[in-house]
Amino acid sequence: MSVLRQSIKCYFTRKISHYSLDLHHYNYSQQRLWRYCSTAAISHPTSDDSVKVYSSKITSIVEDIAKLTLIEVADLNECLKKN
């Protein structure tokens, strides 16, 4: 266990035990502490070799948006917010 993790654990354990009013609150706080101090690796998304095919409507919208100027994009954004 790293020194930083030990320090954090020690600090939060003292805070939790100081402020815990009942056993339920203490157990809940301990669970939260361990969840936030977890060093478990995050799973990486799997790569999918298949290429997604978009509808012609979506492709047309993307092409039209790509051709807009910065001012037109600002106007589009404002218009979308109103709707």
Beta strands, then each sheet from edge to edge (+ up, - down):
end
